[in-house]
Amino acid sequence: MLNVLDAIEQHPEVMRPLFCHKSVKLTAAALENLFHPQLSVSDSNLRAAENVVYAWWLDYLQQLEGCACMNHDLNLAISKACQLPEIRVMLAAATDVALFFKYSPKEQTCLEGIIADVNVQCAPTEKIWFQKVKTLSETRWV
């Protein structure tokens, strides 16, 4: 069992980012902050190659921001990222959580109660406005 409901009940503020959407403009800086490379030992040949690739990645992000075709290029970059095993594992975990609530009316009702309790303590701008956890929207590109 995932014990998701227990985690939500015990730590609602920690779990809030998992269920609360904040609309943020996607920028090069935001994408840069999503990924933190684990580089090889400094002064090694592999590290030198990694630095070249990382510098290329940062330049590419900056170019995307001013490009008219940014959405297409960004979609391609995200599609490639979704082929990474780590990203696939994270997406599968998110799907498991969504399906857990989707197919369990009892747990869904409990989640709604927790959301109501959390909203009582929040400022209007910080309230959780949705009542259901949705599954990922799959596309033909990913």
C-alpha positions in Angstrom: 0.0 0.0 0.0 1.3 3.5 -0.8 0.0 5.1 2.5 -0.5 8.3 0.5 -3.5 9.2 2.6 -1.6 8.9 5.8 1.2 11.1 4.5 -1.3 13.8 3.4 -3.1 13.7 6.8 0.2 13.9 8.8 2.0 16.4 6.6 -0.5 18.5 4.6 1.9 21.4 4.0 4.6 19.2 2.7 2.2 17.4 0.4 0.5 20.7 -0.8 2.9 21.1 -3.8 2.0 17.7 -5.1 -1.7 18.6 -5.4 -1.7 22.4 -5.7 -1.0 23.9 -9.1 0.5 27.3 -9.4 0.6 28.7 -12.9 4.2 30.0 -13.7 5.5 31.2 -17.0 8.1 28.7 -18.3 11.4 30.5 -18.8 15.0 29.5 -19.5 15.9 30.2 -15.9 13.0 28.0 -14.6 14.0 25.1 -16.9 17.6 25.5 -15.8 16.6 25.2 -12.2 14.7 21.9 -12.9 17.9 20.0 -13.7 21.0 19.8 -11.6 23.7 17.7 -13.3 25.8 15.3 -11.4 29.2 15.9 -13.0 32.3 13.7 -12.9 35.4 14.5 -10.9 36.9 17.9 -11.8 40.0 18.0 -14.0 39.0 14.7 -15.7 38.4 14.2 -19.4 34.8 13.2 -18.8 34.2 16.4 -16.8 35.6 18.5 -19.6 33.1 16.9 -22.0 30.3 17.3 -19.6 31.1 21.0 -19.2 30.8 21.5 -22.9 27.5 19.8 -23.1 26.2 21.7 -20.1 27.3 25.0 -21.5 25.5 24.0 -24.8 22.3 23.2 -22.8 22.3 26.6 -21.1 22.9 28.5 -24.4 20.2 26.5 -26.0 17.7 27.4 -23.2 18.6 31.1 -23.6 18.0 30.9 -27.4 14.7 29.1 -26.9 13.3 32.0 -24.8 13.6 34.5 -27.7 12.6 32.1 -30.4 9.3 32.2 -32.2 9.2 28.4 -32.4 10.0 28.0 -28.7 6.9 25.9 -28.0 7.9 23.4 -30.7 11.5 23.2 -29.5 10.4 23.0 -25.9 8.0 20.1 -26.8 10.9 18.3 -28.4 13.2 18.8 -25.4 10.5 17.6 -23.0 9.7 14.6 -25.2 13.4 13.6 -25.2 13.5 14.1 -21.4 10.5 11.8 -21.0 12.5 9.0 -22.5 14.9 9.1 -19.5 14.3 6.2 -17.0 14.2 8.6 -14.0 11.5 10.7 -15.6 9.5 7.7 -16.5 9.6 6.4 -12.9 8.4 9.8 -11.6 5.6 9.9 -14.1 4.6 6.3 -13.2 4.5 7.2 -9.5 2.3 10.3 -10.2 0.0 8.1 -12.3 -0.2 5.5 -9.4 -1.2 8.2 -7.0 -3.9 9.6 -9.3 -5.3 6.2 -10.0 -5.3 5.4 -6.2 -7.7 8.3 -5.6 -9.7 7.8 -8.9 -10.7 4.3 -8.1 -11.3 4.6 -4.4 -14.4 6.8 -3.6 -13.6 6.4 0.2 -10.1 7.7 -0.2 -11.3 10.5 -2.5 -13.8 11.6 0.1 -11.1 11.6 2.7 -8.8 13.7 0.4 -11.6 16.2 -0.1 -12.0 16.5 3.7 -8.3 17.1 4.1 -8.3 19.7 1.4 -11.2 21.4 3.2 -9.3 21.4 6.5 -6.1 22.8 4.9 -8.1 25.5 3.1 -9.6 26.7 6.4 -6.0 27.6 7.5 -4.9 29.3 4.3 -5.1 32.7 2.8 -7.5 33.0 -0.2 -4.6 33.1 -2.7 -3.1 29.9 -1.2 -6.3 27.7 -1.2 -6.5 24.5 -3.1 -9.3 24.9 -5.6 -9.5 21.4 -7.1 -11.0 18.4 -5.5 -9.7 15.5 -7.6 -6.2 14.3 -8.5 -6.1 13.9 -12.3 -4.0 11.5 -14.3 -1.4 12.7 -16.7 -2.6 13.9 -20.1 -0.8 11.6 -22.5 0.1 12.9 -25.9 1.3 11.3 -29.1 4.8 12.9 -28.6 5.6 11.4 -25.2 
